[in-house]
Amino acid sequence: MRLSEGQRLVRMQYVSKEVSEALVSQITKGFGIDVNIIFGDIDIVADTPIGGIVAIFDGEPVRIDAALNYLRQRNITAEVLKEG
């Protein structure tokens, strides 16, 4: 997958209530970045939603870093898989 300069391919993994929140919308609006979801998967295990998405984050590096830190503070694993 080719990324443009400034884009990052990010895997987000989360458990429980975080799944039901509008996290992508929150970081898009709150940090002024674009998030393009490439893949998503959510399963229910013992009545607990577990899931993750792979998305392209696009924007100023400082804003993407702030969005990633916000997600991590919310106990969401946010791993940068590739940078453009």
N, CA, C and O atoms as a GROMACS GRO file, in nm:
protein
  336
    1MET      N    1   0.084  -0.118   0.000
    1MET     CA    2   0.000   0.000   0.000
    1MET      C    3   0.089   0.124   0.000
    1MET      O    4   0.179   0.137   0.082
    2ARG      N    5   0.062   0.214  -0.092
    2ARG     CA    6   0.139   0.337  -0.099
    2ARG      C    7   0.067   0.447  -0.022
    2ARG      O    8  -0.054   0.465  -0.034
    3LEU      N    9   0.144   0.517   0.056
    3LEU     CA   10   0.091   0.630   0.132
    3LEU      C   11   0.152   0.758   0.079
    3LEU      O   12   0.269   0.761   0.039
    4SER      N   13   0.076   0.863   0.080
    4SER     CA   14   0.128   0.994   0.044
    4SER      C   15   0.206   1.049   0.162
    4SER      O   16   0.193   1.003   0.275
    5GLU      N   17   0.288   1.149   0.133
    5GLU     CA   18   0.366   1.212   0.240
    5GLU      C   19   0.271   1.268   0.346
    5GLU      O   20   0.171   1.333   0.315
    6GLY      N   21   0.304   1.241   0.471
    6GLY     CA   22   0.222   1.288   0.582
    6GLY      C   23   0.115   1.190   0.626
    6GLY      O   24   0.052   1.210   0.730
    7GLN      N   25   0.093   1.083   0.550
    7GLN     CA   26  -0.007   0.984   0.589
    7GLN      C   27   0.058   0.875   0.673
    7GLN      O   28   0.177   0.845   0.660
    8ARG      N   29  -0.024   0.815   0.760
    8ARG     CA   30   0.023   0.700   0.839
    8ARG      C   31  -0.085   0.593   0.838
    8ARG      O   32  -0.204   0.621   0.851
    9LEU      N   33  -0.041   0.470   0.823
    9LEU     CA   34  -0.130   0.355   0.834
    9LEU      C   35  -0.130   0.313   0.980
    9LEU      O   36  -0.024   0.280   1.035
   10VAL      N   37  -0.246   0.314   1.043
   10VAL     CA   38  -0.257   0.291   1.187
   10VAL      C   39  -0.353   0.177   1.216
   10VAL      O   40  -0.461   0.170   1.158
   11ARG      N   41  -0.312   0.088   1.307
   11ARG     CA   42  -0.401  -0.017   1.358
   11ARG      C   43  -0.445   0.024   1.497
   11ARG      O   44  -0.362   0.048   1.585
   12MET      N   45  -0.576   0.032   1.517
   12MET     CA   46  -0.634   0.063   1.649
   12MET      C   47  -0.704  -0.061   1.700
   12MET      O   48  -0.784  -0.122   1.629
   13GLN      N   49  -0.674  -0.099   1.824
   13GLN     CA   50  -0.742  -0.213   1.886
   13GLN      C   51  -0.800  -0.168   2.018
   13GLN      O   52  -0.738  -0.093   2.094
   14TYR      N   53  -0.921  -0.214   2.044
   14TYR     CA   54  -0.991  -0.168   2.164
   14TYR      C   55  -1.083  -0.276   2.217
   14TYR      O   56  -1.118  -0.372   2.146
   15VAL      N   57  -1.123  -0.259   2.342
   15VAL     CA   58  -1.209  -0.355   2.410
   15VAL      C   59  -1.320  -0.277   2.482
   15VAL      O   60  -1.298  -0.167   2.531
   16SER      N   61  -1.438  -0.336   2.486
   16SER     CA   62  -1.549  -0.290   2.568
   16SER      C   63  -1.611  -0.160   2.520
   16SER      O   64  -1.633  -0.142   2.400
   17LYS      N   65  -1.639  -0.068   2.611
   17LYS     CA   66  -1.720   0.050   2.582
   17LYS      C   67  -1.660   0.140   2.474
   17LYS      O   68  -1.733   0.214   2.409
   18GLU      N   69  -1.527   0.134   2.455
   18GLU     CA   70  -1.465   0.220   2.355
   18GLU      C   71  -1.519   0.189   2.215
   18GLU      O   72  -1.517   0.276   2.128
   19VAL      N   73  -1.566   0.067   2.193
   19VAL     CA   74  -1.617   0.027   2.063
   19VAL      C   75  -1.742   0.107   2.027
   19VAL      O   76  -1.763   0.140   1.910
   20SER      N   77  -1.825   0.138   2.126
   20SER     CA   78  -1.952   0.204   2.098
   20SER      C   79  -1.939   0.356   2.086
   20SER      O   80  -2.036   0.423   2.050
   21GLU      N   81  -1.823   0.411   2.114
   21GLU     CA   82  -1.804   0.555   2.104
   21GLU      C   83  -1.760   0.593   1.962
   21GLU      O   84  -1.702   0.512   1.890
   22ALA      N   85  -1.789   0.714   1.924
   22ALA     CA   86  -1.755   0.763   1.790
   22ALA      C   87  -1.611   0.814   1.787
   22ALA      O   88  -1.587   0.932   1.764
   23LEU      N   89  -1.516   0.723   1.809
   23LEU     CA   90  -1.376   0.763   1.821
   23LEU      C   91  -1.320   0.824   1.693
   23LEU      O   92  -1.248   0.924   1.698
   24VAL      N   93  -1.352   0.766   1.579
   24VAL     CA   94  -1.301   0.818   1.452
   24VAL      C   95  -1.355   0.960   1.432
   24VAL      O   96  -1.280   1.049   1.393
   25SER      N   97  -1.482   0.979   1.457
   25SER     CA   98  -1.541   1.112   1.445
   25SER      C   99  -1.476   1.210   1.542
   25SER      O  100  -1.448   1.325   1.507
   26GLN      N  101  -1.452   1.166   1.665
   26GLN     CA  102  -1.391   1.252   1.766
   26GLN      C  103  -1.252   1.297   1.725
   26GLN      O  104  -1.219   1.415   1.738
   27ILE      N  105  -1.169   1.206   1.675
   27ILE     CA  106  -1.032   1.246   1.640
   27ILE      C  107  -1.029   1.326   1.510
   27ILE      O  108  -0.943   1.412   1.492
   28THR      N  109  -1.122   1.296   1.419
   28THR     CA  110  -1.128   1.373   1.294
   28THR      C  111  -1.162   1.519   1.324
   28THR      O  112  -1.096   1.611   1.275
   29LYS      N  113  -1.265   1.540   1.404
   29LYS     CA  114  -1.309   1.675   1.438
   29LYS      C  115  -1.214   1.742   1.537
   29LYS      O  116  -1.177   1.859   1.520
   30GLY      N  117  -1.176   1.668   1.639
   30GLY     CA  118  -1.097   1.727   1.747
   30GLY      C  119  -0.953   1.761   1.711
   30GLY      O  120  -0.895   1.853   1.768
   31PHE      N  121  -0.895   1.687   1.616
   31PHE     CA  122  -0.754   1.707   1.583
   31PHE      C  123  -0.732   1.756   1.440
   31PHE      O  124  -0.618   1.777   1.398
   32GLY      N  125  -0.840   1.773   1.366
   32GLY     CA  126  -0.829   1.827   1.231
   32GLY      C  127  -0.753   1.739   1.134
   32GLY      O  128  -0.676   1.788   1.052
   33ILE      N  129  -0.774   1.608   1.144
   33ILE     CA  130  -0.711   1.514   1.052
   33ILE      C  131  -0.820   1.436   0.979
   33ILE      O  132  -0.935   1.432   1.022
   34ASP      N  133  -0.782   1.373   0.869
   34ASP     CA  134  -0.873   1.283   0.798
   34ASP      C  135  -0.838   1.140   0.836
   34ASP      O  136  -0.720   1.106   0.846
   35VAL      N  137  -0.940   1.057   0.855
   35VAL     CA  138  -0.920   0.917   0.888
   35VAL      C  139  -1.001   0.835   0.788
   35VAL      O  140  -1.123   0.845   0.782
   36ASN      N  141  -0.930   0.753   0.709
   36ASN     CA  142  -0.993   0.668   0.609
   36ASN      C  143  -0.982   0.523   0.656
   36ASN      O  144  -0.873   0.466   0.656
   37ILE      N  145  -1.094   0.464   0.695
   37ILE     CA  146  -1.094   0.327   0.746
   37ILE      C  147  -1.077   0.230   0.629
   37ILE      O  148  -1.153   0.232   0.533
   38ILE      N  149  -0.974   0.145   0.640
   38ILE     CA  150  -0.944   0.045   0.538
   38ILE      C  151  -1.006  -0.090   0.573
   38ILE      O  152  -1.052  -0.162   0.485
   39PHE      N  153  -1.007  -0.123   0.702
   39PHE     CA  154  -1.056  -0.253   0.749
   39PHE      C  155  -1.107  -0.237   0.891
   39PHE      O  156  -1.051  -0.160   0.969
   40GLY      N  157  -1.213  -0.308   0.924
   40GLY     CA  158  -1.265  -0.307   1.060
   40GLY      C  159  -1.322  -0.442   1.096
   40GLY      O  160  -1.374  -0.514   1.011
   41ASP      N  161  -1.313  -0.478   1.224
   41ASP     CA  162  -1.363  -0.606   1.273
   41ASP      C  163  -1.399  -0.594   1.420
   41ASP      O  164  -1.318  -0.549   1.501
   42ILE      N  165  -1.521  -0.634   1.454
   42ILE     CA  166  -1.565  -0.633   1.594
   42ILE      C  167  -1.632  -0.767   1.622
   42ILE      O  168  -1.717  -0.812   1.545
   43ASP      N  169  -1.594  -0.829   1.733
   43ASP     CA  170  -1.656  -0.954   1.778
   43ASP      C  171  -1.707  -0.933   1.919
   43ASP      O  172  -1.661  -0.845   1.992
   44ILE      N  173  -1.804  -1.017   1.958
   44ILE     CA  174  -1.856  -1.016   2.094
   44ILE      C  175  -1.804  -1.142   2.163
   44ILE      O  176  -1.833  -1.253   2.120
   45VAL      N  177  -1.727  -1.123   2.269
   45VAL     CA  178  -1.671  -1.234   2.346
   45VAL      C  179  -1.715  -1.215   2.491
   45VAL      O  180  -1.682  -1.115   2.555
   46ALA      N  181  -1.790  -1.312   2.542
   46ALA     CA  182  -1.841  -1.304   2.680
   46ALA      C  183  -1.911  -1.171   2.704
   46ALA      O  184  -1.885  -1.103   2.804
   47ASP      N  185  -2.000  -1.135   2.612
   47ASP     CA  186  -2.079  -1.011   2.621
   47ASP      C  187  -1.995  -0.883   2.617
   47ASP      O  188  -2.044  -0.776   2.654
   48THR      N  189  -1.871  -0.892   2.574
   48THR     CA  190  -1.784  -0.775   2.565
   48THR      C  191  -1.740  -0.755   2.420
   48THR      O  192  -1.681  -0.844   2.360
   49PRO      N  193  -1.770  -0.637   2.363
   49PRO     CA  194  -1.723  -0.612   2.227
   49PRO      C  195  -1.571  -0.593   2.225
   49PRO      O  196  -1.514  -0.518   2.304
   50ILE      N  197  -1.507  -0.663   2.132
   50ILE     CA  198  -1.363  -0.653   2.113
   50ILE      C  199  -1.341  -0.629   1.964
   50ILE      O  200  -1.402  -0.695   1.881
   51GLY      N  201  -1.255  -0.532   1.931
   51GLY     CA  202  -1.238  -0.507   1.790
   51GLY      C  203  -1.122  -0.418   1.757
   51GLY      O  204  -1.042  -0.379   1.842
   52GLY      N  205  -1.116  -0.388   1.631
   52GLY     CA  206  -1.011  -0.301   1.584
   52GLY      C  207  -1.036  -0.256   1.442
   52GLY      O  208  -1.120  -0.310   1.371
   53ILE      N  209  -0.961  -0.154   1.404
   53ILE     CA  210  -0.968  -0.105   1.267
   53ILE      C  211  -0.826  -0.074   1.219
   53ILE      O  212  -0.735  -0.050   1.298
   54VAL      N  213  -0.812  -0.075   1.089
   54VAL     CA  214  -0.690  -0.027   1.025
   54VAL      C  215  -0.734   0.092   0.940
   54VAL      O  216  -0.828   0.082   0.862
   55ALA      N  217  -0.664   0.205   0.957
   55ALA     CA  218  -0.705   0.327   0.889
   55ALA      C  219  -0.584   0.408   0.847
   55ALA      O  220  -0.475   0.395   0.903
   56ILE      N  221  -0.606   0.492   0.749
   56ILE     CA  222  -0.503   0.588   0.708
   56ILE      C  223  -0.534   0.720   0.776
   56ILE      O  224  -0.641   0.777   0.758
   57PHE      N  225  -0.438   0.769   0.853
   57PHE     CA  226  -0.448   0.900   0.916
   57PHE      C  227  -0.375   0.997   0.825
   57PHE      O  228  -0.261   0.972   0.784
   58ASP      N  229  -0.441   1.108   0.793
   58ASP     CA  230  -0.383   1.206   0.700
   58ASP      C  231  -0.395   1.344   0.761
   58ASP      O  232  -0.503   1.388   0.800
   59GLY      N  233  -0.282   1.413   0.770
   59GLY     CA  234  -0.283   1.548   0.824
   59GLY      C  235  -0.145   1.590   0.867
   59GLY      O  236  -0.046   1.522   0.839
   60GLU      N  237  -0.138   1.702   0.936
   60GLU     CA  238  -0.010   1.750   0.986
   60GLU      C  239   0.043   1.652   1.090
   60GLU      O  240  -0.032   1.605   1.176
   61PRO      N  241   0.173   1.620   1.085
   61PRO     CA  242   0.230   1.523   1.178
   61PRO      C  243   0.201   1.553   1.324
   61PRO      O  244   0.172   1.461   1.402
   62VAL      N  245   0.208   1.679   1.364
   62VAL     CA  246   0.184   1.714   1.504
   62VAL      C  247   0.039   1.683   1.543
   62VAL      O  248   0.012   1.645   1.657
   63ARG      N  249  -0.054   1.700   1.450
   63ARG     CA  250  -0.196   1.670   1.479
   63ARG      C  251  -0.219   1.518   1.486
   63ARG      O  252  -0.296   1.470   1.570
   64ILE      N  253  -0.154   1.444   1.396
   64ILE     CA  254  -0.166   1.298   1.400
   64ILE      C  255  -0.107   1.245   1.531
   64ILE      O  256  -0.166   1.159   1.595
   65ASP      N  257   0.008   1.297   1.571
   65ASP     CA  258   0.069   1.256   1.698
   65ASP      C  259  -0.025   1.283   1.815
   65ASP      O  260  -0.039   1.200   1.904
   66ALA      N  261  -0.089   1.399   1.814
   66ALA     CA  262  -0.182   1.434   1.922
   66ALA      C  263  -0.301   1.339   1.923
   66ALA      O  264  -0.347   1.298   2.030
   67ALA      N  265  -0.353   1.303   1.805
   67ALA     CA  266  -0.465   1.210   1.797
   67ALA      C  267  -0.424   1.071   1.848
   67ALA      O  268  -0.500   1.007   1.921
   68LEU      N  269  -0.305   1.025   1.811
   68LEU     CA  270  -0.256   0.895   1.859
   68LEU      C  271  -0.240   0.896   2.011
   68LEU      O  272  -0.275   0.799   2.078
   69ASN      N  273  -0.186   1.004   2.066
   69ASN     CA  274  -0.172   1.014   2.211
   69ASN      C  275  -0.308   1.013   2.280
   69ASN      O  276  -0.323   0.951   2.385
   70TYR      N  277  -0.406   1.082   2.222
   70TYR     CA  278  -0.541   1.083   2.277
   70TYR      C  279  -0.598   0.941   2.282
   70TYR      O  280  -0.656   0.900   2.382
   71LEU      N  281  -0.582   0.867   2.173
   71LEU     CA  282  -0.633   0.730   2.169
   71LEU      C  283  -0.565   0.644   2.275
   71LEU      O  284  -0.631   0.566   2.345
   72ARG      N  285  -0.434   0.658   2.288
   72ARG     CA  286  -0.360   0.579   2.387
   72ARG      C  287  -0.402   0.613   2.529
   72ARG      O  288  -0.405   0.526   2.616
   73GLN      N  289  -0.433   0.739   2.554
   73GLN     CA  290  -0.481   0.779   2.686
   73GLN      C  291  -0.617   0.718   2.717
   73GLN      O  292  -0.654   0.702   2.833
   74ARG      N  293  -0.690   0.682   2.612
   74ARG     CA  294  -0.821   0.618   2.626
   74ARG      C  295  -0.808   0.465   2.632
   74ARG      O  296  -0.908   0.394   2.620
   75ASN      N  297  -0.686   0.416   2.650
   75ASN     CA  298  -0.656   0.272   2.657
   75ASN      C  299  -0.687   0.199   2.527
   75ASN      O  300  -0.732   0.085   2.528
   76ILE      N  301  -0.662   0.267   2.416
   76ILE     CA  302  -0.677   0.208   2.284
   76ILE      C  303  -0.537   0.190   2.227
   76ILE      O  304  -0.459   0.285   2.221
   77THR      N  305  -0.507   0.070   2.185
   77THR     CA  306  -0.379   0.047   2.122
   77THR      C  307  -0.380   0.113   1.985
   77THR      O  308  -0.467   0.084   1.902
   78ALA      N  309  -0.284   0.201   1.961
   78ALA     CA  310  -0.274   0.271   1.833
   78ALA      C  311  -0.132   0.251   1.782
   78ALA      O  312  -0.037   0.316   1.828
   79GLU      N  313  -0.119   0.160   1.687
   79GLU     CA  314   0.013   0.123   1.635
   79GLU      C  315   0.029   0.173   1.492
   79GLU      O  316  -0.053   0.142   1.405
   80VAL      N  317   0.134   0.250   1.468
   80VAL     CA  318   0.164   0.297   1.334
   80VAL      C  319   0.233   0.184   1.258
   80VAL      O  320   0.343   0.142   1.295
   81LEU      N  321   0.167   0.135   1.153
   81LEU     CA  322   0.220   0.024   1.075
   81LEU      C  323   0.312   0.071   0.963
   81LEU      O  324   0.407   0.002   0.925
   82LYS      N  325   0.283   0.190   0.910
   82LYS     CA  326   0.360   0.242   0.797
   82LYS      C  327   0.344   0.393   0.790
   82LYS      O  328   0.238   0.447   0.822
   83GLU      N  329   0.448   0.460   0.746
   83GLU     CA  330   0.442   0.605   0.728
   83GLU      C  331   0.473   0.640   0.584
   83GLU      O  332   0.556   0.576   0.519
   84GLY      N  333   0.405   0.744   0.534
   84GLY     CA  334   0.426   0.790   0.397
   84GLY      C  335   0.526   0.903   0.392
   84GLY      O  336   0.557   0.954   0.284
   0.00000   0.00000   0.00000
